[in-house]
Amino acid sequence: MDIKIVIGGEAGQGIQTISNIMSKFFLRSGYYVFTEQSYQSRIRGGHNFTQVRVSSEPVSSPDDGIDILVALNRETVDIHSSETGGIIIYDNELIKDLSGDKLFGVPLQKIAIEKTQNKLAVNSVACGVLAGLLDGDISILERLMREQFKDPDIGEKNVLAVRSGYEIGKSNRTLPFKITPLSQKGRLLIDGGSAVGFGAIVAGCRFLSAYPMTPGTAVMNFLAGHSKRFNIVVEQAEDEIAAINMVLGASFAGVRSMVTTSGGGFALMVEGLSLAGMTETPCVIHIGQRPGPATGLPTRTEQGELLFVINAGHGEFPRYITAPRDAEDAFYKTIKAFNLADKYQIPSIILTDQFLIDSMTTIDSLDVKDIKIERHIVTEPDNNYARHLLTSSGISPRALPGTEGILVITDSDEHDEEGHITEDLEIRKNMVEKRLKRGEYLKEDVEEPVFFGDKDSSIVLTGWGSTYGILKEAVNRLTKEGISVSLLHFSDVYPLPDKTLNSLRDKRFISVENNATGQLAQLIRRETGINITEKILKYNGRPFTPSEIVRRFKEIC
């Protein structure tokens, strides 16, 4: 079973409330869920929608087509009715003059007022109608309603609204599928922003600073919401320059620290990035990509900043860049980013996007038992301690200011091994080579891309970051149609892992990216000489769907 439900309306009408409650309803009924949000950068008005995809098998992407449309306004019907193959739920007392056999009119607002004396309970009525049409277990939905509202009286009123909607939906069941409760097996429903935040907590992050910028703010919100429980200081800085400098100061003092932003905010942080490179101060930077240039489309998605973050910063110094493929990967890669930042004393950059940050997905579990926190900090007194000691690996012993018997000195100017300013040209040469040498060793810690599909196929799709689930489903569909194709998908993107790439040099590559210029393809050519000329690109602010990739693949091949 695979059902696609879209809830649409204006900002402020409760679209997220319905989608969040129903996503939990499906999860607790034992199904896999994937939700994807499309919203405009306004508090009220506009057209927003969320797709909730429900399946009895693991699902990790949105897709084309709609089985059930919940239309909270007329515009939603006008925009999405042609995509809807099943049923359209709407308020027939507020939306007039509609006709068609797919329409299912319910006086949502009238019922809400009757049962709760509050028209905002329209969301609860709609949830009930949905559950009834799908013949789901209403007791699960009732429990969710009681959990949703802290005031028991309000909760019970909304339970009444749910029951009224459920009765209407169930008595008018015409859909060919139903939600029969399955074994839930303790699965989790998590979005990418929460996964990055949770990974930071498990990694030992105790300080986050940021200036709010969508979609990176989601990580700030998560850590702020859990700051008291986990003793995390969350600081909303006056701007992005202050935010990264606060993180560098905290990290220099020994606190695992993180800054979160988007591309425009990171542009302001670039001088701070170079400061981290020169002083060899570990830091973790989360960048939630959105379409640019400038303000761009603040609430849409794009993979437009790969080359920017690779090349950002004046001067030459190593950095680790990872682009998690899904929420589960985001959790583990965030922990890895903190560990590698400390190990190599470099900036670690976590590159996500609005699609990954805002989408919710079902995962079986997050294993925290074997998580290792690797700080690489020296504490033994040493009267000859040199913060920037030349070593064979380029990694100097890192001590914290105030450590007994150790004097820690560094500077943003070029410095000698002890950290004192110098203009000695030979020392300058040695220090540049020392800093860059860490990048050579860092390459041993980057993860090779995932290879999926027919290993004997002559055609290899390449992708990175949040496109993984979409591409994997597309490859599965093509394979079922008898088309031989495989997928090479990168999560760690810099330094670029190239062993698998070089073993596939004789293949025909097609790069699939959410940008206009094929930035991964450019990086692969720069690092390996492999020239990828065929591309499937999308840059209108929306993510790919598996159906779209299958269609465009067939146009090329």
Secondary structure as UniProt FT lines:
FT   STRAND          2..11
FT   HELIX           15..28
FT   TURN            29..30
FT   STRAND          32..38
FT   STRAND          45..55
FT   STRAND          66..71
FT   HELIX           74..80
FT   HELIX           81..83
FT   STRAND          84..90
FT   TURN            92..94
FT   TURN            101..102
FT   STRAND          103..105
FT   HELIX           108..116
FT   HELIX           119..121
FT   HELIX           122..133
FT   TURN            134..135
FT   HELIX           138..148
FT   HELIX           152..171
FT   TURN            185..186
FT   STRAND          188..191
FT   HELIX           192..202
FT   TURN            203..204
FT   STRAND          207..210
FT   TURN            214..216
FT   HELIX           217..225
FT   HELIX           227..230
FT   STRAND          233..236
FT   HELIX           240..252
FT   TURN            253..254
FT   STRAND          257..261
FT   HELIX           263..279
FT   STRAND          283..289
FT   TURN            294..295
FT   TURN            298..299
FT   HELIX           306..311
FT   STRAND          320..322
FT   HELIX           327..344
FT   STRAND          347..353
FT   HELIX           354..358
FT   STRAND          360..363
FT   TURN            369..370
FT   TURN            383..384
FT   TURN            387..388
FT   TURN            401..402
FT   TURN            404..405
FT   TURN            417..418
FT   HELIX           425..442
FT   HELIX           443..445
FT   STRAND          450..453
FT   TURN            455..456
FT   STRAND          459..464
FT   HELIX           465..467
FT   HELIX           468..480
FT   TURN            481..482
FT   STRAND          486..490
FT   STRAND          492..494
FT   HELIX           499..503
FT   TURN            504..506
FT   STRAND          508..513
FT   HELIX           519..528
FT   STRAND          534..537
FT   HELIX           546..556
//
